[in-house]
Amino acid sequence: MAITVEQTWDGSQISGQMDDGSITSEYLVRGTSDEFAAWTALEAATALIVGSLVKQDVNIDRRLGEFEWAGSVKWGMRERPETNDSSFSFDTSGGNQHITQALQTAGTYAAPGVTAPNYQGAIGVSDNGVEGVDVTVPVYNFEETHYLPIAFVDATYKLLVFTLTGKVNSLAFKGFATGECLFLGASGSLRKHDQWEITYKFSAAPNVTGLSIGGGITGIAKAGWDYLWVRYKDAEDTAAKKLVRRPEAVYVEQVYERADLNLLGI
């Protein structure tokens, strides 16, 4: 049975200009018992642009019979996102990190007659260990929303997005060097049956090189999302005549898997 789409009045009476700068026309869709098939036929049969207005909404409003539907189409001044359009947002509010080692000791003060122990930058040293402190570190959070064709976002692509979530870029990606960009995942919704709106979330942290920690551990390199920690040992501070804890070794651990985030295709 062929599906037909018929406007319920002639084109010169296309509902008239409305206060919000939009027009709406009503239709009869005949020849199918499937609502999605009726919507698809109505979408295909109506123009994208009417005058200076752009099609915004295509709706199947109600069933009139076994093979008949009432629908409506709205055109308006506000342009809806076209397929392959995109939008972007970002913030640099940073992230929190617990550190046990200072960049440098800015000052040391002691009671009269006492030499302050030199902990070589260790923070919050006590008899039980090195407590450290929470600090704000540079983190660049950004989101991208893309409007993708329905054929592009198939089951294989959804699985790809899932498997790339929680991965750090193994190749240069969106201007970030290898190891700097973490994919936090994506959320998507199907818009009017003809395009996907998907928002991708990322977080970037800079790679660093040439770090120095303690009294002689130098040349340290750390990728943005690797984790750096310090092992401490007991050592004698001969000037203060005390046993202190000082950095003995530095470890840089890869804690996120790497993957080519360019496979997202955005």
N, C-alpha and C positions, 0 to 999 in steps of 0.2 A: 504494500500500500504506500503510495507516494505521500510525502509530507508537504503540506501547503501552508503558506503564511499569508494572511490577508489583513490589511489594515481595516479597522472598523469604521473609518470614515475617510473621505478623500484627502489627499495630501495638503490641500489648501486649508484644511481645518485641523492641522497637526497640533491640536490642544492649545494653540496660541502662546504668546510670550508670557511667562510667569514672572512674578516679582523678583525671584532670585536669579533672573537671567537664564532660565532653562526652559526647555519645551519637552513635553512627554506625549507619546503616541501609544494607542492601545491596539492590540492585534489579536486575531484568532489563529491558532495553530491547530491544524487538523491532520489526521492520518497516522497518529502514533499513540500508544498507551504509555510510553516511557517519557518521564518528565525531562530527563537529561537530553534525550533526542529532540524533544520539543524546544528546549532552550538553545541547543546547537543550531537548529534550523532558524530560530528567530534571530540569533546572533549573526548568522551568515546572510540573512535576507535583508538586514537593515544597514544603512550607510554609517560609516565611521564618523563622517562630518556632515552636518546640516547647516548650511550657511557658514557662520563663524563659530558654531558650537561643535563640541566634541562629544562623542558617545561616552556616557559615564556608567549607565546601569542598564542591564538587560535582565528582565525578571519574568518568570512564569508565575502569575499571581494566583491562579486557581484552576482546578479541573472543572470543565463544563460537561464532559461526558467521557465515555470509555476511550474515545480517540480524539478528543477535542479539549483545547486548553486556552485560557485567557492569559495574555502576556502584555507587557509594557516595556517601552524603551525610553530612556531619558537621555537628552543631550544637554550639556551645560557649558558654561564659560571656563570652569576650572578644568585644566587638562589633566587627565589621568595619566599615570606613568605608562609609557610605551614599553613593550617588550624590549629587553636589553638596556633599558635605562638603569641608572644606579644613583644612590645617595650615600653620603659619608658623614660620620661624626667621630669625635675623639675627645679624650681628656688626658691631662698629664698630672693628675692628682697623686700619682705615685703609689707605691706599695710599701708594706712593712717587712722588715727583715731583722732577725735577731743576730747581732754580731758580738763577738767576744774580743775583738781586736780593734784598737783605735788607729786612725790614719797617722796620728802623732799625738804625743802627750803635750798639751798646751801649757801646763804648769804643774809644779809639784811643791807642796807646802808641808812642813813638818814642825813639830813642837821643838822648843829650844833644846839644843843638845842632842837631837835625834836626827839621823840621816834617813830620809824617806827611801824605802826600798825601790829599786828600779825593776819594774815588771815588763819592760820593753813593749809597752802599749797594751798589755792585757787589761781588760776592763772588769772591775768588780771582783778582784781577787780576794778570796777568803781561805780559811784553813781547809774548806771542803771542795774548793775548785775555783773555776772562773765563771762568774754569773753572767756577764755580758749585759747588753741593753738592746731594746727595740728601737730602730731608727726608720725613717722614711727614705726610700731609695728611688731612683728614677725608674718609672714604669710608664710606658706610653700605651694607653688603652684606646682601641679604636674599633668602630663597627662600620660595615658596609652593607647596604641593602641593595639587592639586585633583583630585577624583574626578568625572569627567565622563561623561555618558551616551554610549554608543557611537555614537549617531546624530549627536552634536554634533561629534565628532572625525572628520570626513570628509576627503577629499583636499584640498578647498578650505581647510579650517581648518589642516591641516598646512602647506600652502603659505604661508598667512598668517603662521604662527609663524616659518617660515623667512625670509620677507621682512622681518619686523619685527626679527629678530635683528641686533644691532649698531646699532639706531636709538635716538635720544634723544627723549623725549616732546615733542611739538609742542603738546600741551594739558596742563592740569593732570591728574595721574595719581597716585592713591593718596596724596594729600596733598602731593605734590611739585609745585613750580611748573614751568612750561615750561623745558626745558633742564637739569633737575636729575637725571632718572632715565634710566639706560641699561639697555636690555634685553639681557642676555647670552645669552639663548637658553633652550631648554627640552628636557627629556628625558621620554619617556613610555613606558608599557608597558600592554598590554591585560591586565586582571585578569579571569580566569575568564570571558572572552568577553562580559561584560556591561557593563563600565565601563573607562574609561581612567584611569590614575593618571599625572598629568603634573606635573612639578616645574618651575616657572618661576624663573629666576635674574635678579636685578636688582642694580644698583649705583647709588647716589645720591651726588651731590656738590653742595654748596650753590652757588647763584648769589651773586655778590658785587658790590657797587657802591661807589663812592666811593673806589676805590683811588688811592694816590699813589705815584709811583715817581720817584726821583732828586730833583733840585732844583726841579722845577716842573711835572712831568707829573701832572696831577690829573684827577679825575672819571672814572676808568677803571671800566667795567662789564664783568663777565665772567660768562657763563653757566657752570654747573657743569662741563660737559664740553667747553667750548671750551678752546683752548690759547693761553696768553699767552707772548709772547716779547719780548725787549728788544733794540733795536739800539743799539750803542754807537759813540761817536765819540771821536777824540783831542781833548783840550782842555788848555789851560794852567792849571795850578794855580799862581797867582802867589805864594801864601803859601809853598808848598813849593818853588817854582821848578822844577817838573817837568811833563812832559807826561804826562797821565793819560787813562784811558778812562772816560767818563761816559755815562749813558743819554741818548740823543738822541730816540728814539721808541719807543712801545709798540704792539704789534700783538696783537689778539685774533682768533684764527682759529677758524672753525667747522670741525671735523674729523670730525664725525659727522652723518649725515643725520637729519632730524627726521621723526617719524611719530606718528600718534595711537595710543598704546599701549593705549587703552581698547578698541580693536578686538579685543584678546585675549579679552574677555568674561569676565574674572575679577575 
